[in-house]
Amino acid sequence: MNLLAVAGTKRIWFGRIVRPFKFTCPVQGEHALLLVVGDDSVTPEEQSRLSEQFVRSGCRYAMCFGPTGSSWDDSIDMVGVTDEADGHASPFVMTTWHDHEPIGDTIGFFAEHAHFDDWSTDDYLVLVLGGTDANERIVRDAVRSRFR
């Protein structure tokens, strides 16, 4: 992931991963994540592994976009459920899914609403999972446009 833009105090990071899927967080500490799912062939094992990587990296707000967004929302939520069942403390992660909304609307929601209660961040990560180079450019351009 690379730093794509700075808007006021907000740092917007952007990246894309393809198989074999491995997430490396570009920041230390808590952050918000917009996951743009461009590959619906992700296996349940890959999804579970990535969801755990997101939460362990400090993700506290995850927005999941794409036709399988709701399953990603559930998968990220399950990390905390599993931790609790295993007797481990896990920070609360706010999740939302955006299965059938335009990407521009979802990015706008991410820019304005990736906070809850007393929690907020200056680090915003946009991660495209799979998909094509053309899709990556569309998302990158929309993010750049929104976070000017």
N, C-alpha and C positions, 0 to 999 in steps of 0.2 A: 504494500500500500504506500501511496505517496501523498504528500500534502498537496491538495488541489486548490484550496482557497482559504483565505482568512477574511472573516466578516466581523468586524468589531473584535470582540474577544473570542469568537468562535473559530476553531480550527476545523476544517473539513478535509478529511482523509478519504481517498478513493482507491479502490483496487478491484481486481477480478481474480478469481481462482478457478482452476479447472482440475479435472481428475489427474492425479490423485489429489483429492481435496485436503488441504491443510491450511489452517488459518494462523497467521502470525500477526499479532496486534502491534501497531506502530506506536502506541502510547503506553505509558505507565499509568495505572490508576483507572478510575471509573470513566465510562464513556457511553454514548448512545450509538446504536447500530441500526442502519437501514440495510436490510438484506434483500437484494433484488434477485429472485430465483429465476434463472434463465435455463435451468436444466431440471426437467421433471423426472429424470431417470435416476436420481439420487436414491441409493438404497437406504432402508431403515437404519442399518448400521452406520453408514456414512453420515446420515442426518443426526443420529444420536451423538456420534463422535464430534461432529462440528458444533452441535448445540452446546456440548460440554466445553469445548474450546472457547466459544463465545463467552459463556458465563464465567469460566475460570480466568479469562483475560481482563475481567472488570466490567463487562457489559451490564448496565443497570436498566437500560431501556432498549428494547428490540422491536423494530417495526419490520414486518415480513411482507414483502410485495411479490405478487405473482400468483399463478393459478394454484399453487400448492402452499400459499402463504399461511393458511390456517393450520396446516399440519406442522409447519415450522414453529409457529406460535406455541402449539401444544408441546412440541419436542423441547423447546427452550424452557417452558414451564416445568417439564418433567425433570429437569436437572435439579431444581430446588426440591421437588417432591421426593426424588430419590435420595438426595442428601438428607432430608428430614427423616425419611424412613430408616436411613443408615445411622442416624444419631449425630449428623454433622450440621454445623451451622452453615447456612447459605444466605447470602444477601438476597433481598427481594428484587426480582427483575420484572419491570412492567413490560408487557408484551401487547402488541396489536397486530392485526393482519389486515391486509388490503388486497384481496383476491381479484376484485373486478373494478378497481378504480384506475383512472388515468395516472401514469407515472408522475406527471407534473403535480397533480393534486396530492399524491402521496409524499412527494418531496416537500411540498409546501407544508403539509401536516408535520412532517419530520422537523422542518426548520422552526416551526412555531410551537410545537407541543411535546417535544421530547424532554419532558420534565414531569415530576409529580411530587406532591406534598412539599417537603423542603429540599428535595433532590434536584439538582441541575448539573450541567457539565459545560465545558467549553470545547470538548472533543467529540466530534460527530464523524462517525465512520460510515461510508457507503461502500458496501461490498456486493459486487455482482458475482453470482454463483453460476459458473458455466455460461451458456449462451454463446452468441456470436460476437465478432469484433464490431459489427454494425450496431448491435444492441448495446454493447459497452459504450460506444461513442454517443448514442442517443441519451443514455443515462448520464454520462459524464457531462454532456452539454447542458442537460436539464438541471443538474446539480450546480454547475458553474453559473448558470443564468439565475437560479434562485438565491444563491449565496453571494451575490455581488456586493 
